[in-house]
Amino acid sequence: MSELTVRPYTEDLFDEVHRTFTSAFLRDPESADADWFRSDMEPDRISVAFDQDELVGIATILTREMTLPGAVSAPVAAVTTVAVKPWHRRRGALTRLMHVQLHALHEQKGEPFAALWASEGSIYGRFGYSVAAEYASVSIPSAVPFRPGTNTGHNRVREVPRTEALPLMTALHDKLLTRHPGWLARTERSWRWRLWDQPRARNGASMLRFAVHPDGYAFFRTRNNWEDRGPASKIEIQELVAATPSAHAALWRYLLDMDQVREVTTSVAPNDPVLLMLHDPRQAIRRIVDSLWIRLVDIDRALPLRKYSAPLDTVFDITDTFCPWNEGRWRLVIDPEGTAAIERATTEPDFALDITDLGAVFLGGVRLTDLAAAGRVTELVPGTVTRAGRAFLGDTAPHCLEVF
Ligand SMILES: CC(C)(COP(=O)(O)OP(=O)(O)OC[C@H]1O[C@@H](n2cnc3c(N)ncnc32)[C@H](O)[C@@H]1OP(=O)(O)O)[C@@H](O)C(=O)NCCC(=O)NCCS
């Protein structure tokens, strides 16, 4: 591990960086789309690991903002493109890259917390990340009825070309952003990346199609299939966003009722309204998967960013071996408006936990009491974990619309 160094990215390294990415993610370097790769990079936020003179690994940060409980949007270090060449794995390159990233965020007072999607669930806990949000991968058979009385409103859903859909979608997404913990604010660049639609991005399905409604939109692909009994095609919803329950129902009804379609699939928040609209809820097959992993870089800068659900005055004891500046006792005071203040404490703690557990509850979707039941949080004064858990729990389950 001693010969590994981490340096900033320079443009002359692009080909080798791209090669590292494609080899680690098992993509064909000839066919991988370098433009797509480049479009999602912020050159001054790429860390590059070298073993002597050989580039062996990369980790990058995207400058994004994420909605937190309490309808606030805060800067987040969105960690992505983490890759180590297969022939250099398990020699500490990722550990060095994670160390450099988190220590730089702390020392330079960068984003107070970091977020990522993990390719494998056992990688990032050791660096202080924990699952803070999940999504449901859902399959619903076409034409299934909604509950009697489900209101789809009077406005029609229609399909329009991408250029017509884009301004409607960006305006609606901006308007709804702070309603949804876990959503990321989008720039023109991030929209372009989200709607990337080159043939390779389609994975055998159709190009993107855009359905709009005055209070909602969906973009989706179709996957054609014919069987002996007739058409059995599939709609794959990439994103469905609605401002009202009737817009949500109307968009889903439109997609579920399309001719030739047998099944509609998507990834939604585990409590997405469509799951509560179905007449026979068992028709929706769900698979729950972790989405956002959160890492608090600096407890004292991160915790006051969000709002809380109940007043609180508590002291807790933190362990954090990877970022030791967070370790020790902290007093967290939350006022009746849900605003938090945090300071170092010297009094006895009410409960003890690891930095990963604070990351888990940061978006308001994980219960502190569940972490205690799993033995991850140790209650030292009876009743304090339940009280703190109520304060951390949000009104809306966190969900992230996009993998980054
Ligand atoms: C995942 C990856 C970045 C790890 O890089 P690496 O340089 O081999 O990691 P390190 O040598 O620093 O390993 C650090 C620790 O994590 C563990 N670890 C690393 N990758 C792991 C994996 N995929 N599964 C389980 N444990 C893993 C190591 O065993 C080591 O454990 P230890 O500290 O107990 O010894 C690399 O294997 C890779 O590029 N994989 C393919 C692309 C990918 O999945 N990237 C992550 C995208 S989110």
The ligand as an ORCA input file, in Angstrom:
! r2SCAN-3c Opt
* xyz 0 1
  C     -14.632     -2.154     -5.772
  C     -13.198     -1.721     -6.127
  C     -13.182     -0.229     -6.450
  C     -12.318     -2.034     -4.908
  O     -11.005     -1.517     -5.149
  P      -9.717     -2.121     -4.411
  O      -8.588     -1.206     -4.674
  O      -9.594     -3.540     -4.766
  O     -10.146     -2.000     -2.870
  P      -9.144     -2.031     -1.624
  O      -7.932     -2.848     -1.948
  O      -8.901     -0.646     -1.148
  O     -10.044     -2.793     -0.574
  C     -10.438     -2.243      0.650
  C     -11.253     -3.268      1.408
  O     -12.496     -3.436      0.736
  C     -12.697     -4.815      0.431
  N     -13.361     -4.847     -0.861
  C     -12.989     -4.174     -1.969
  N     -13.829     -4.463     -2.979
  C     -14.741     -5.320     -2.499
  C     -15.830     -5.985     -3.071
  N     -16.170     -5.817     -4.360
  N     -16.557     -6.803     -2.274
  C     -16.218     -6.973     -0.993
  N     -15.173     -6.379     -0.373
  C     -14.437     -5.563     -1.146
  C     -11.303     -5.398      0.388
  O     -11.331     -6.792      0.627
  C     -10.617     -4.644      1.497
  O     -10.996     -5.208      2.749
  P     -10.023     -5.128      4.023
  O      -9.857     -3.666      4.323
  O     -10.796     -5.865      5.059
  O      -8.758     -5.775      3.574
  C     -12.660     -2.512     -7.350
  O     -12.716     -3.877     -7.053
  C     -13.434     -2.271     -8.629
  O     -13.077     -1.397     -9.396
  N     -14.504     -3.058     -8.846
  C     -15.312     -2.944    -10.085
  C     -16.004     -1.595    -10.224
  C     -16.858     -1.271     -9.023
  O     -17.665     -2.068     -8.574
  N     -16.679     -0.059     -8.496
  C     -17.458      0.457     -7.397
  C     -18.540      1.289     -7.957
  S     -19.666      1.848     -6.716
*
